[in-house]
Amino acid sequence: MFATEAILIRKTRLTDTSLIVHWFTEEEGLVKTVVKGALRPKSIFAGKLDLFFSGEISVLRARRGELHILRELVISNWRQGLRRNYESTLMAGYFCQLVEAGVGLEHADAPMHDLLSRALDHLDCKEPTLRAMFHFEKGLAEVLGIAENKKSAEATLGGHLGQLPASRKQLVERLGPPM
């Protein structure tokens, strides 16, 4: 069993009552958990498993495989401002997709965790802008050690990750020309 601070970056339905939840942590990196009974009305996790929430998680390691069991969760940052408009939610999701594509499973990366946490906190209290998106992409390229002076972070990340998430195009269209 281990406990760590984590950001919820993805959740998927496993059964009628259970979820698979992906967390990004400073100490453990990307961690996948099963949350049994999460969708039951009287679950101890009811209302606590939403995208971009941060908190302390306690996880029981799997004997085999990569799917651990979530035991406890104490939310420390709800990030309600990310739900104020579609663009904020879309950009936060884009950031999480980039991080998930750029980090290995259970590979600790404190600078990347800090970058994502700061980006989500920024979006929680400020409107999303293309400048913020470009800043995150540049920071991520630097953390991954792939930043190149003459290339844009978009091109560098796209080359390194294979392709950028489709939500990037939608963000650029919705947020307009760079400032």
C-alpha positions, 0 to 999 in steps of 0.5 A, spaced: 500 500 500 502 507 498 499 514 499 501 520 495 498 526 492 495 525 486 491 529 480 485 525 477 486 525 469 482 520 466 476 515 468 473 510 464 467 505 466 469 498 468 462 495 470 455 498 472 458 500 479 466 500 478 471 505 474 478 505 472 481 512 474 488 514 472 492 519 476 498 523 475 502 523 482 509 526 483 512 520 487 509 514 483 508 518 476 502 515 472 498 510 476 491 506 474 486 504 479 480 500 480 475 504 484 470 498 486 463 500 487 464 508 485 458 509 482 453 506 487 449 512 491 452 510 498 459 509 495 465 513 500 467 516 493 461 519 491 462 526 488 469 525 489 471 522 483 471 528 478 476 530 472 482 535 475 481 534 482 487 533 486 488 530 493 491 524 497 490 517 495 491 511 498 492 505 493 493 497 494 498 495 489 496 489 485 500 483 485 500 482 478 499 487 472 498 495 472 491 496 475 491 497 483 485 498 488 483 505 490 482 505 498 481 512 500 481 519 497 481 526 501 480 531 496 484 538 497 483 541 491 476 541 487 478 546 481 471 548 480 473 554 476 475 549 470 467 547 469 465 555 468 466 554 461 467 549 455 474 552 453 477 551 460 475 544 461 477 542 454 484 546 455 485 542 462 483 535 458 488 537 453 494 538 458 492 531 461 492 528 455 499 531 453 502 529 460 499 522 459 502 521 452 509 523 455 510 519 461 511 512 462 506 508 467 509 508 474 515 513 472 515 518 477 516 525 474 516 531 479 517 537 474 512 534 470 507 533 476 508 541 478 507 543 471 500 540 470 498 542 477 500 549 476 497 549 469 490 546 472 491 551 478 492 557 473 486 555 469 482 554 475 482 562 476 483 565 469 480 564 462 484 559 457 488 563 452 492 560 446 498 563 450 497 559 456 496 553 451 503 555 448 506 556 455 504 549 457 507 546 451 513 549 451 514 547 458 512 540 457 517 540 451 523 542 456 521 537 462 521 532 457 528 534 454 526 535 447 525 542 447 529 545 440 530 553 439 528 553 432 522 549 432 515 550 436 513 546 442 507 544 437 512 541 432 517 538 437 511 535 441 508 532 435 514 529 433 516 526 439 509 523 441 507 521 434 501 526 434 498 531 438 491 530 441 485 532 437 482 537 442 488 542 440 485 543 433 479 545 437 482 549 442 486 553 437 479 554 433 475 556 439 480 561 442 482 565 436 488 568 433 494 568 438 495 574 443 
